[in-house]
Amino acid sequence: MQANTVFAEKTLEALRRANEKMEPDSPPPVVWIHDYHLMTAANTIRQKADEENLKCKLGFFLHIPFPSWDIFRLFPRDDEVLQGMLGCDMIGFHIVDYCLNFIDCCQRRLGCRVDRSSMLVEVLLKVIQAE
């Protein structure tokens, strides 16, 4: 998890510099995160970027097979991994089967609504109100 924290901090530093130089109507910078050792970094980047009003698009590509539900459910912190990946705007896998495995895990573990034909996962954001 330490690698994810360091990666997120360095990425946020770069996003702050990029956002300072951006024209108002320019597209947001794109950050691509690669592979299993950074699966939870996107959540931190997304949260802090939203808090600081930093524009960005996040993408993730997994260079290894995404396991089926019967294997994935045995992983410790499986929900953190899924939520980390879902912090991205785009997620890529090598083949359709790996994508379907991911979608299945999101539905079973997180209760997400999914559309397998369009390869989409609906992410519901929790709103916490201060009392």
Buried (B, 14 or more C-beta within 10 A) or exposed (E): EEEBEEBBEEBBEEBEEBBEEBEEEEEBBEBEBEEEEBBBBBBBBBEBBEEEEBEBEBBBBBEEEBBBBEEBEEBEEBEBBBBBBBBBBEBBBEEEEBBBBBBBBBBBBBEBEBEEEEBEBEEEEEEEEEE
